[in-house]
Amino acid sequence: MAKDRERIFLSPPHMGGQELEYVRKAFESNFIAPLGPMVDGLEKRLAEVTGFPHVLALNAGTAAMHLALHRLGIGPGDRVLASSLTFIGSVSSVTHRGAECHFVDAEAASWCMDPDALEEAIIACRKGGQEPAAVIPTDLYGQSCDLERIGGICRREGIPLICDSAESLGAGWGEGHAGSGADHAILSFNGNKIITSSGGGALLSRDHAFIEFCRFLSTQARDAAPHYQHTHVGYNFRMSNIVAAVGMGQLEVLEERVRQRRAIYDGYRERLGDLPGFGFMPRDVYGRSNCWLTVVTIDEEAFGASPETVRLALEELNIESRPVWKPMHMQPVYAGAPMTGGAVGEDLFRRGLCLPSGTALGEDDLDQICECIRRTGR
Ligand SMILES: Cc1ncc(COP(=O)(O)O)c(C=O)c1O
């Protein structure tokens, strides 16, 4: 019966209302192309929102990471230190560049990269005769990593730092925006993110020349000549003007979406916080989380059901939930990759469950989801 009603997705798109108006304006301008006033406007707004002075709008967050690694000259023989507890889009470009990942475990306090493990990984890398080429920590599920310590380590050791803020647009770190303590950062506007452009991403940097070279690379690296001439091999990674128009509309409601996601986290906490064996991802450890997803941990013995049993019970009601990201060092494709630590990420993968967190979720939906979870336990 429940299967008949509309599915509750984990994190569906939620339009604010002005997106079509921006798309209409994009059509009127006839910039139906991977450039135009909406792309320029989006870059300007993102600079204002994030505090990064230089922004490049692209067709994916993955593309942003790829360009950053290319610009840093990372390639075969290089080693990049990256969060293990993350989505593969954070590190796939390291592999595409022909470099190797050395994964770093999460800390229990924030679920993001453990700065102590990072220090250990740098030492291990150097012992093996390799200088780390970059560090990529992920701001997990909208929570900023410890950029004060990680940034301090990278500056001291002279290692470029690219913060993967794909999930944390609108979140805070210290007094600034998520990622703002890093040299460079990436964002994603994928359909499941806190705001979406229907797919897209951005590269953020404090370095003008860095962004300008990536801009050049992102549009097939055309040299300044009337004919087609190339001294570099580039990519077709630029954002479309129509996609940017959707993003412009969505940016208008970003603050509201952060408030709503945080309220959803509070709503789950109020309804489920007393359950034995139930825990919540820590929040606001180094800044203000955007609570992109509400993530819980379930201790099977104390609660009386495993995270997978809960997931299947929700599925019976046509409600989507998902396990926490499977750490990269546990992925078959990265079997044998160097790793520092691992127990924290493995434990969070075993006990974690991401609950529906879309901002259109009503109180009734929350009640239903939480009643189902309560019933599933003892
Ligand atoms: C942590 C993380 N990194 C990178 C990405 C890649 O972004 P995109 O899907 O826009 O390529 C995502 C999301 O999809 C992500 O969650």
The ligand as an SDF file (V2000), in Angstrom:
LIG
                    3D

 16 16  0  0  0  0  0  0  0  0999 V2000
   32.4250   14.6810   -1.7550 C   0  0  0  0  0  0  0  0  0  0  0  0
   32.1490   14.8160   -3.2120 C   0  0  0  0  0  0  0  0  0  0  0  0
   33.1530   15.0810   -4.0410 N   0  0  0  0  0  0  0  0  0  0  0  0
   32.9680   15.2350   -5.3620 C   0  0  0  0  0  0  0  0  0  0  0  0
   31.7260   15.1270   -5.9300 C   0  0  0  0  0  0  0  0  0  0  0  0
   31.6100   15.2450   -7.4130 C   0  0  0  0  0  0  0  0  0  0  0  0
   30.7600   16.2600   -7.8360 O   0  0  0  0  0  0  0  0  0  0  0  0
   29.9850   16.1210   -9.2400 P   0  0  0  0  0  0  0  0  0  0  0  0
   28.9380   15.0860   -9.0660 O   0  0  0  0  0  0  0  0  0  0  0  0
   29.4150   17.4890   -9.4560 O   0  0  0  0  0  0  0  0  0  0  0  0
   30.9940   15.7600  -10.2680 O   0  0  0  0  0  0  0  0  0  0  0  0
   30.6110   14.8730   -5.0860 C   0  0  0  0  0  0  0  0  0  0  0  0
   29.2300   14.7700   -5.5580 C   0  0  0  0  0  0  0  0  0  0  0  0
   28.7050   14.3420   -6.4460 O   0  0  0  0  0  0  0  0  0  0  0  0
   30.8430   14.6870   -3.7060 C   0  0  0  0  0  0  0  0  0  0  0  0
   29.8260   14.3870   -2.8910 O   0  0  0  0  0  0  0  0  0  0  0  0
  1  2  1  0
  2  3  1  0
  2 15  2  0
  3  4  2  0
  4  5  1  0
  5  6  1  0
  5 12  2  0
  6  7  1  0
  7  8  1  0
  8  9  2  0
  8 10  1  0
  8 11  1  0
 12 13  1  0
 12 15  1  0
 13 14  2  0
 15 16  1  0
M  END
$$$$
